[in-house]
Structure formats: C-alpha cells, structure tokens
C-alpha cells in the first residue's frame, strides 16, 4: 500500500512549494487546506509543475475531524503548516490565534495518536527565540521576550510537541524554525499571494512595485512604509535573515528523509545565517528587477527587534541543509510571480 504524506496548509505559500518538492522526489501527498489564506487554483499549478494529474485535496479545517483522511490513506508522516500567521493580526485578535493554532495542532496530534501515525514535521518560527540576541542558535532558551500572540502559539506548540514525545517516545517530531521566507517558484506559477492586505515585507513590496510600474490605477499601495531608520545597523533599518521559499521547501524534504535518524524530538533553524536590512532588500529589488519602488520612513513599531538572523551549524551538520539561492534570486523570482499572476 502506498504511503502518503499529509500536508496541512498545503495550498499556502510555503505549503505549495513543499508539495512540489515532495512529489518531485517520489512522495504521494494528501493536502488539507481551509483556503482562508490560499486559493484553490494553486492545486492545478502544483499539478503542472509535477506532472501529477491526481492530487487528493480536502477543503477542510484541521480543527475538524481527520478520521476520514487517516482511515482512507496510509499516512506515513504529517507536515503541519496550517495556521494563522500574521503578527499584527495576532495582537488584535489573540484569542482567535490561540484557538486556531493550538486547537488545530491538538486535534492533529490526537488523530495521529489514534491512527498510529507517529512522524510529524512542524512549521515553527524564529519568533520562538523572543528577545535572544542574534545569531540565534538552537541551544538557546526559547519563549522569553516573545512580543506577540502568534509567536507565543509557535512556542506553546513546540512545548506541546516535546511533551508528546516524552509521553510517547515512539513519536518522532521535528520543528523547523523558519526565518523569513520570500521568493517564489522560478516558473512564476507559485508564490506568496495573500487574500488580504499583506503583512510581510516582500508581498507588500510586490504590491507597491505593481502599482508604480504596471498598474497606476491600482487602489492603494502608493509607497512602502519602512518603520524606523535609527537602529544600530548599517543603514539604520531592521535586519532580518531571508530564505528562498524553494530552499525552505527542500529543508522539509531533508527533514522527512532524515526523521528516522533522530530520537523523539528535534528542532532546526532554516535560514541563510546572515541578515539583510529592509533598505538593502528594497534597493536589491529595484536593481535586480529595474523597477521603481517609492518608500518613506515612518516611526518605529513597538516590538520590532533590531537584528534577527540564525546560526546554521546544526542544520548543516544533522540535516545536511545549506541554502542555494541568494537574495538577488529571491527578489527576481518574487517579481516574476507578481507579473505573471496579478492583473
């Protein structure tokens, strides 16, 4: 019987790239996604990039019953990417974030336990490091100084997953702590396309670039707001560690391939291991794509950390993971996706 990988949130920005990576490396997948921040058309784009005509998809919330999926398929492992992910929105609606992100994970773990599926890869975040000083490495204590409910949910889920492996050592769980995923599939068929106003830097850059270079009649997005230019960085703007989404997807493949090598619970950083300031990203985007990108400097936002980048030694050593795609490629691929998918 074929062994399947269940991908929750599989039609989202990261999930869709993970699905392509898995299929192109011989895995069968089952996708569950409630489409709250993704689009159904992504399934056809995954098919066209993988020559896979039949992909099983459930339009369902992970908080709902999962028995049908686990009874219908021999699920070898789960890659859990579903969840609400906006930092600013989580500050405004903390209860909704705690309810959705925690309840969905509890429900998933219960179903996995019931159906004896004991391998899980979790989509965690650099936010679990809180106010630790970069470079951020996996041996640091996590959970202190987290400034928003979104980050708290990631920390609480990591704690939950670790406790599950303590209670049942037959579970093998890996948390992948993402730094800032940007870019898009080089085909232009997959990329970051939020249903609402973008919360992250790159998708907002794409909207501003589209307004100023393609569609001057587009509503809003006249310029990019950069929050603060007096930080202790090379140009005064915040510095972050960016990773191409295709590199990130490959990190999930490596984690899946190596999950049986580890005892119970493990966790890894996925990033480049170096930072770029907001202004560096803006200037790189303009230079690589030869576009206009108006911006203005605004006041600092409460809770924004000055410098965030990761130590990559552990992921290099144990996952054999290294990034291959540079910041120029990230900016080029992101704009390629925008041009091909926005009207």
Secondary structure, DSSP 4 states (H G I P E B T S, - for coil): --EEEEEETTTSHHHHHHHHHHHTTT-EEEEEE--SSS-TTHHHHHHHHHT----EEEE--TTS--HHHHHHSEEEEEEE--S---HHHHHH-HHHHHHHHHHHHHHHHHHHHHTT--EEEEEEEGGGGTTPPSSB-TTS--STT--SHHHHHHHHHHHHHHHHHHH-TT-EEEEEEE-EEE---TTSSS----SSS--SHHHHHHHHHHHHHT-TTSSS--SEEEE-S-SSSSSSS-EE-EEEHHHHHHHHHHHHHHGGGS-SEEEEEES-SS-EEHHHHHHHHHHHHT----EEEEPPPTT--SEE-B--HHIIIII-------HHHHHHHHHHHHHHH--
